[in-house]
């Protein structure tokens, strides 16, 4: 008897506030497992040893009143100063990458998993996990809509959004890589219908291609 086919790996692409997490939640509800880099970052930011390391490099200005890391203050520091951003990435990226690789290796060994979804900022720009993806979904959303969502949902000013996007590949470049483009420029139900039609058309996650390179032994 042949071994079961491993789960497909889906990478979600899009600009800031495009709706990548909404797509991830749709996929989660249909049996996929999500590897969420932002949640992993948050978990590390709550560890005392990581807090001490960040304060030693970036200063006490990044602390909240309760002594934890203020992500708003942290972002305010690093997205204005390239050297501080590089310092932050040097501290956090190896930890997050190792966690993502460990999670992906584990989930690829579980045939019951419908697919593994990578919700990872800078997936194309900096992550070696790009090579692990079999399929990319790009969430298309007009810049003005993203700007408004970033302001209302995340409290980001237009300047803050611009500072963050300056460190990312332009959305139109990400779109070129995608196997599927979905549009998130209206009600969430519109996005859901597109994803439902796509899933019906491909006949299930098991029919997605398996084209990724083998994972390296070390991230």
C-alpha positions as CSV (number, residue, x, y, z in Angstrom):
1,X,0.0,0.0,0.0
2,X,1.4,3.4,-1.0
3,X,2.0,6.1,1.6
4,X,-0.7,8.8,2.0
5,X,0.0,12.0,0.1
6,X,1.2,14.7,2.4
7,X,-1.0,17.8,3.0
8,X,-0.6,20.6,0.5
9,X,1.0,23.8,1.8
10,X,-0.8,27.1,0.9
11,X,0.9,30.5,1.3
12,X,-1.4,33.5,1.7
13,X,-0.2,36.7,0.1
14,X,-1.5,40.3,0.1
15,X,-0.8,43.8,1.2
16,X,-1.3,45.0,4.8
17,X,-5.0,44.8,5.9
18,X,-6.0,43.1,2.6
19,X,-7.8,40.3,4.5
20,X,-5.2,37.5,4.6
21,X,-6.4,36.4,8.1
22,X,-10.0,36.2,6.8
23,X,-8.9,33.8,4.1
24,X,-6.9,31.8,6.7
25,X,-10.0,31.5,8.9
26,X,-12.1,30.3,5.9
27,X,-9.5,27.6,5.3
28,X,-9.3,26.7,9.0
29,X,-13.1,26.1,9.1
30,X,-12.6,23.6,6.3
31,X,-10.0,21.4,8.0
32,X,-6.8,23.2,7.3
33,X,-4.2,23.9,9.9
34,X,-2.9,27.5,10.2
35,X,0.7,28.5,11.0
36,X,0.3,32.1,12.0
37,X,3.6,33.9,12.3
38,X,2.1,36.9,14.0
39,X,0.7,34.8,16.8
40,X,4.1,33.1,17.2
41,X,5.7,36.5,17.4
42,X,3.2,37.6,20.1
43,X,3.9,34.4,22.1
44,X,7.7,35.2,22.0
45,X,7.0,38.9,22.9
46,X,5.4,37.7,26.2
47,X,8.5,35.7,27.2
48,X,10.6,37.4,29.9
49,X,13.9,36.5,28.3
50,X,12.9,37.9,24.9
51,X,11.5,41.1,26.6
52,X,14.9,41.6,28.3
53,X,16.8,41.0,25.1
54,X,14.6,43.5,23.2
55,X,14.8,46.2,25.9
56,X,18.6,45.8,26.1
57,X,18.8,46.5,22.3
58,X,15.9,48.8,21.7
59,X,15.4,50.6,25.0
60,X,12.7,50.9,27.6
61,X,10.5,53.0,25.3
62,X,9.1,49.8,23.8
63,X,7.6,48.7,27.2
64,X,3.9,49.1,28.1
65,X,2.8,50.2,31.5
66,X,2.5,46.6,32.8
67,X,6.1,45.9,31.8
68,X,5.4,43.9,28.7
69,X,6.2,44.8,25.1
70,X,4.0,47.4,23.5
71,X,3.7,46.4,19.9
72,X,2.6,49.9,18.9
73,X,5.7,51.4,20.6
74,X,7.9,48.7,19.2
75,X,6.7,49.3,15.6
76,X,7.0,53.1,16.1
77,X,10.7,52.5,16.9
78,X,11.8,50.0,14.3
79,X,9.9,51.2,11.2
80,X,11.6,54.6,11.6
81,X,15.1,53.3,12.0
82,X,16.5,50.6,9.7
83,X,19.2,49.6,12.2
84,X,16.6,48.9,14.9
85,X,14.4,47.0,12.5
86,X,17.4,44.8,11.6
87,X,18.1,44.3,15.3
88,X,14.5,43.3,16.0
89,X,14.6,40.8,13.1
90,X,17.9,39.4,14.3
91,X,16.4,38.6,17.6
92,X,12.9,37.4,16.6
93,X,13.2,36.0,13.1
94,X,15.4,33.0,14.0
95,X,13.0,32.0,16.8
96,X,9.9,32.4,14.8
97,X,11.4,30.6,11.8
98,X,12.4,27.6,13.9
99,X,8.9,27.5,15.4
100,X,7.3,27.6,11.9
101,X,9.6,24.9,10.5
102,X,8.9,22.7,13.5
103,X,5.1,23.2,13.1
104,X,5.3,22.6,9.4
105,X,7.3,19.4,9.7
106,X,4.8,18.1,12.3
107,X,1.7,18.9,10.2
108,X,3.2,17.4,7.0
109,X,3.3,14.1,8.8
110,X,-0.4,14.2,9.5
111,X,-2.3,12.9,6.5
112,X,-5.7,13.8,8.1
113,X,-4.8,17.5,7.8
114,X,-6.6,18.9,4.7
115,X,-3.8,21.4,4.0
116,X,-1.3,23.6,5.9
117,X,-1.7,27.3,5.5
118,X,1.2,29.7,6.0
119,X,0.0,33.1,7.2
120,X,3.5,34.6,7.3
121,X,4.4,38.3,6.6
122,X,7.3,38.7,4.2
123,X,6.8,35.1,3.0
124,X,8.1,36.0,-0.4
125,X,10.6,38.6,0.7
126,X,12.6,37.0,3.4
127,X,11.2,33.6,4.5
128,X,12.8,30.3,3.4
129,X,9.3,28.8,3.8
130,X,8.5,30.3,0.4
131,X,10.1,27.1,-1.1
132,X,7.8,24.9,1.0
133,X,4.6,26.3,-0.6
134,X,2.7,24.3,-3.2
135,X,0.1,26.9,-3.9
136,X,-0.3,30.7,-3.3
137,X,-3.5,32.6,-2.8
138,X,-3.3,36.4,-3.2
139,X,-5.9,38.6,-1.5
140,X,-6.5,41.6,-3.7
141,X,-7.8,44.8,-2.1
142,X,-7.7,48.4,-3.3
143,X,-5.0,50.6,-1.6
144,X,-7.6,53.0,-0.3
145,X,-9.7,50.2,1.2
146,X,-6.6,48.8,2.9
147,X,-5.7,52.2,4.2
148,X,-9.1,52.6,5.8
149,X,-9.1,49.1,7.3
150,X,-5.6,49.7,8.7
151,X,-6.8,52.9,10.3
152,X,-10.0,51.6,11.8
153,X,-9.0,48.0,12.7
154,X,-5.3,48.4,13.6
155,X,-5.0,52.1,14.5
156,X,-2.4,52.7,11.8
157,X,-2.1,56.1,10.3
158,X,-1.5,56.5,6.6
159,X,2.2,57.3,7.4
160,X,2.6,54.3,9.6
161,X,1.1,52.1,6.9
162,X,3.4,53.5,4.3
163,X,6.4,53.0,6.6
164,X,5.5,49.3,7.0
165,X,4.7,48.7,3.3
166,X,8.1,50.2,2.3
167,X,9.7,47.0,3.7
168,X,7.4,44.7,1.7
169,X,7.2,43.6,-1.9
170,X,4.5,45.7,-3.7
171,X,1.2,43.9,-3.8
172,X,1.2,43.9,-7.6
173,X,4.5,41.9,-7.5
174,X,3.0,39.4,-5.1
175,X,0.0,39.0,-7.3
176,X,2.2,37.8,-10.1
177,X,3.3,34.8,-8.0
178,X,-0.2,33.7,-7.1
179,X,-2.1,30.6,-8.3
180,X,-5.4,32.1,-7.2
181,X,-6.4,35.7,-6.8
182,X,-9.5,36.6,-4.7
183,X,-10.9,40.0,-4.3
184,X,-11.7,41.5,-0.9
185,X,-13.2,44.8,-1.8
186,X,-16.6,44.4,-0.4
187,X,-18.6,42.4,2.2
188,X,-16.9,39.4,3.7
189,X,-19.6,37.2,2.2
190,X,-18.3,38.2,-1.3
191,X,-14.9,36.9,-0.4
192,X,-16.3,33.7,1.1
193,X,-18.3,33.0,-2.1
194,X,-15.1,33.3,-4.2
195,X,-13.3,30.8,-2.0
196,X,-16.2,28.4,-1.9
197,X,-16.4,28.4,-5.7
198,X,-12.6,27.8,-5.9
199,X,-12.8,24.9,-3.5
200,X,-15.7,23.4,-5.4
201,X,-13.8,23.8,-8.7
202,X,-10.6,22.1,-7.6
203,X,-12.6,19.3,-5.9
204,X,-10.9,19.5,-2.5
205,X,-7.5,20.3,-1.1
206,X,-6.2,16.8,-2.0
207,X,-6.2,17.9,-5.6
208,X,-3.8,20.8,-5.1
209,X,-0.3,20.4,-6.6
210,X,2.6,19.1,-4.6
211,X,5.5,20.9,-6.1
212,X,7.5,22.4,-3.2
213,X,11.1,21.6,-2.5
214,X,11.8,19.4,0.5
215,X,12.3,21.2,3.7
216,X,15.9,21.7,4.8
217,X,17.0,20.0,8.0
218,X,17.6,23.4,9.7
219,X,15.7,26.7,9.1
